[in-house]
Amino acid sequence: MIDSWPIVQHSTENGDSKMFKKIALLAVSSLALAACQDQASGGQGGTRSEVRIVGSSTVFPFAKAVAEQFSAGGANTSPILESTGTGGGMKLFCAGVGANTPDIANASRRMKATEFEMCKENGVTDVVEIQVGIDGIAIAQANEGPSIKLTPTQIYEAIAERPYGKKNEAKNWSDIDPSLPELAISVYGPPSTSGTRDALTELIMEVGCKTDAATKALKETNEDEYDAICHDVRADGAYIDAGENDNLIVQKLKANPNSLGIFGYSFLEENSDSVRGVAVSDVEPAYDAIASGEYPGARPLYIYAKKQHVGVIPGLQEYLTEFISAGGSDGYLVKAGLIASPDDVRTQMADTVKNLPVLTGTELK
């Protein structure tokens, strides 16, 4: 957008000069408006007729349900959705403004400060953050698999590349703890581009990692090394990157009952006929435990919207409004597996989609 335009200033304030400045200001306003519209249309002099959405595979089924209801409700547009993973979605979302860029990025963790800076550098200056509900990172196994309970420490020691800074040589769960089954460690989980992977490393792995006093102290002296030790996942086959397809993990668990899988709670609930949750710190991944925050892997889910596209892309703000309405405690998204945010958060988010306040960047770490 053109924010300013040089206007010739005159030292006299006669009628002619005042008129000249008035005409010049009108010209500036027209140019700025045209520039904004052209920018939001990708410089093509037009715009899209549908909302475009990318991002998290965890948020995808909820966003899809909203899109279907939105279209069935008489909207003159049918949103287009793509499951790219949170990280991949942020790259697309922050690439710029215009009809060739997405309007919304789904995210299963909060936008990173580095992503916000990437947005700003590419002209995406007005980003609106909306929390749409809560999810849990479920550790799951096939219903016919051997019963197992885990702690964040045991999970960390099983899947970390270098637990406490040492090469991971554990082959079986019993190598981690004699009370665990003597079965090969085999965990299907999300890739590095996934917000679920980010949440796994922060909410589960790092908690286990910090139980070692020396490693915890490392954060103050060498944060990069601390992050590598606490967050890097082993790549020797014990942890299998299943891509951005949580349904595939469910299929893998059915085929390999001795394996574990990691995905969002909604997929666990959706497939309860074939898989069950693994208790973490003796807390089952269940609706009430996640909603209350008792379950260690509970996390908020977000969507991010470009305010610069509102009023240019038809139906964008209306879609956001529908999402918040659908995520209420009696909304259809809860029936689809979403855990409703607390009432005060939902009230705040309803105000957010109405007034579209933008992030400043100070809210993000």
N, C-alpha and C positions, 0 to 999 in steps of 0.2 A: 504494500500500500504506500502511496505517496503521502508522507506526513506533512511536508511543507514544500513551499515553492517560493523562489525569490521574487519579491514584489518591489518594483521601483518606488522608492520613497522620494517625495518632494518636500522642499523646505517650506512652501506656502500651503495654506489650507483653503485655497479658493475652490469654487464649485467644481471646476474641471478636474482638479486633482482628486477631490473626494469621489467624484464619479468614477475616475480612472481606477482608484483603489477598490471601489465597490465591485466594478466589473472584473477586476483582476482576482478578487477573492472568490467571486462566483465561479470564475474559470478554474481556480484551484480546487474548489469543492467538486466540480464536475469531473476534473481530471482524476482526483483522488478516488471518487466513487467508481469511475470507469476502471481505474487500475485495480481496485479491490475485486470488482466483478471479473475482470479478465484474469487476475491471479487465481481466484477461486475456480475458474473454469479451465485452468491449465493453459491459459493464453490462447484458447481456441475460439473465443468470442461466444461461447455457449456454456452449457453445464450438463451434468448428469441428471437423469430423472429418477435415480434410485440411490439410497444410502449404501455406502460400501463399508464393510466391517472386516477387520482382520484380527489375528491374535490368538489368545489362549485356547488350547483344546479343552480345558476344563470349563471355561465359560461358554465355549461354542454351543453346546446343546441348549443352554438357557437363552443365549442370544438368538438362536434359531427358533426356539419356541415363541419368543417375543416377536420375531420377524413374521412368523406364520400368523399369529394372532393379529398383528398390526395390519397385515395385508388383508386378512379375512374381515377385519373390522371396517373396511371401506376406504382404506388409504389408497391414494392414487399412485403408490410406489411399492415395489417389492424389494426389500433390502437384499443385497448380495453379500454372502458371508464366506470367509476363507479361514480355515484352521491352520495357522502358521506357527503356533507357539508364541508365548508372550514376548520373548526376545526378538524373534523374527517379525512379529507384528509391530513392535516399537520401531524397528528400523524402517519399515514401510510407512508407518504413521508419521514419523519424524523426517521423512525425506523431503517434505515441502508441502505447500498448499496448492490446491487446484484439482480439477476433475480427474486427473490421472493419479491422485493419491487418496488413501482411505480417509473417511470421516471419523471413524471410531476404531480404537484399539482395545480389545478385550485383554484383561491381565489378571493372572492368578497370583500376583504379588504387586506391590506398589511400584510405580515408575521410579527408576533410579535417577539420581542427580545427573549422571553422565548422559542419560537418555534425554532428560529435560534440556540439557545444554545442546545436544545434537538437534533437538527440535528448534531451539532458538536460532542456532547457526543457519538452519535451513528455512527460516522465515515462519516457522510454526510458533508464533509468539503467544497465542491465546489458547492455552490448554485447560480444559475443564475436567476435574477429577470427580468421579462418582462411584461411591461404594455401593454395590448392588446386592450384597449378601455375604454370607460366611460359608466356608467350606473347610473340610478337614483333609489332611494328607493321610490317606488310609494305607496301612500295611495290610495286605490281604493274602489269603491262600485259598486253594480249592477246598470245598467242603469235605472232601474225602482225604485231605492231607493230614499229616500228624499235627496234633494240637501243639501250639507254641505261644509263649508270651515273651515279650522283649522289653528292654529298656532303651532309652536313647543311647546309652553308653555301649550296649551290645550291638545295636544297629551301626553305630559309628565304627566300632572295631571290626565289624564284618565287611563294610563296604568302602571304608576310607582307603585311599592310595597309600598313605603313610601315617597310620594311627600313632599319635604322639611323636611323630617325626621318624618313625622306624618303618622299614618296608613291611607291607602286609603279607604275611606268609600263612595266614589262617586259611585252611582248606575246608574244614567242616565247622558247623555251628558249635560243636562240642570243643573245638579249639579255642573258642571265645569264652565259653563257660561250660564246665563239665555237666551242668544241669540241663543243658540244651541238647537236642537230638544229635546223634552222630550221623548227620546228613550233610552232603556237600552244600556250601553256601552258593545259592543260585537265586539272584534277585533281578527281576525284570522291572525297569524303571524308566523315567522320562529322560530325554536328552538334555544337553547343556543349554539349549535354546528355550527350554520350558520354564515357565514360572513355577511349576510344581517342583522342578529340580532345585530352583533357587530357594523355595520355601523349605524343601527337605533339608538342604544344607544348613539353613539358618535356624529352623525350628527343632530339628531332630539331631543332625550330626554335630552342630556346634555345641549344643547342650551336652552331648556325650563327651566331646573333645575337651570341654572346659572342666571336666571332673579331674583332669590331671593338672595339678597346681603349676608345674613348670611350663606346660603348654599355655595355660591361661595367662601366665605372667608374660609370655612372649608377645602378646598383643600390644603391650606398652613399649616394647623395645624393637620389634620387627614385625609390623602388622602384615606385610606381604607374606612372610613365612608362616605367620599364624593362620592367615586365610588359606594358604595352600595346604597346611597340615589339617585344618579343620574342615575344609570344604571339598578338596579334590577327591573324586571318586575313582576307585581302582579300575583298571582297564585290562585286567588279565583274564576276563571271562566270568568272574564271580558275579559281577554286576553287568547286566545286559541292557544296553541302550535299545529301547523298544520303539523309538521314534515318537512322533506326535500323534499317537493313536492309542488311547487308553483301552479301547475295545480289544485291540490286539493283545494287550497284556492279559486281559480276562481270558482270551482264547489260549494263551500260553500257559496260564495257570491250570486250565482244564486239562491240557495235554501233559503237563508236568506237575503233578500234585505235590511233589516235594519242594517246589519252588515257591518263592514269595513274589508279590507284585506291589508296586507303589503307584497310586493314582488318587484322583479326587474322590471324596466320599460319595458323590452322586453316582459314580460308576459302581461303587460297592453296593449301594442300595438298589440300583437298577438290575444288578446281576446276583442278587442274594440267593437265587435258586441254585447257583453254582459256586459262588465264592463267599467267604466269611471274613470278617475283620480280625486282625491280630491285636490283642490288647497291648498298649504301650504304657509302661509304668502302671500296670493293672487297670487301665482305663480303656474301655472298648470305644472304637470309633462309631459313636451313635449320635443321633440328632441332638439330644439334650446336652450331652457331654461336650459336643463341639460348640453349640450355641452359648453355653456358659463359660467356655474357655478352659474347662477342666481337662479336656483331651489335649495332650501336648502338641499335636499337629494342627490345631485350629488356626485358620487364617482368613482375612477378609478378601473378597473378590472385587475387582474394579472394572470400570470401563472409562476410557479417556476419549473426549470429543474435542474437535476443532471448532472453537467459537467462530473462527473466520469463515467456516462453511455454513453456519446457521443463517438461514434467510436466503442462501444461495442454492443449497442442495435441498430439494423438496422433502419434507417429512422428517428431517433430521431431529429437530427439537421434540417433535411429537413422538418419535421412536424412543427417545430418552425418557420421556414422561411415562410411556407405556411400560418400560423396563422397571421403573421404580414402583409403579402401581402393581405390576405382576409379582414383585418380590415381597409383597406384604405377607403377614403370617397366614392369611387365608387366600393368598394369590396362587395362580396356577403354577408358578415356578417352584413353590414349596412342594407341590405334588410331584414335580419332576426331579426333586432331590436337592434343591437349593435350601440352605438354612437362612431364615429371615434375619436381617440385622435387628438390633434392639430398636424399640419404638422411637427413641430420641434420634438415633442415626437415620432412620427412614424419614423422619420429619425434616431433618437437616438436608437430606438428599433430595427430597421433594422441592425444597426451596432452591437447592443448587440447580436443578434442571429448569426451574422457572427463571432464575436470575442469571445463571451462567457465570459465576465468579471464576476468575482464572487463577491458575497457580502462579506463585511468584518464584518458586524454586527453593525457598527457605524451609518449606514443609518437608522436603525430601532429604534423605541422607546420602 
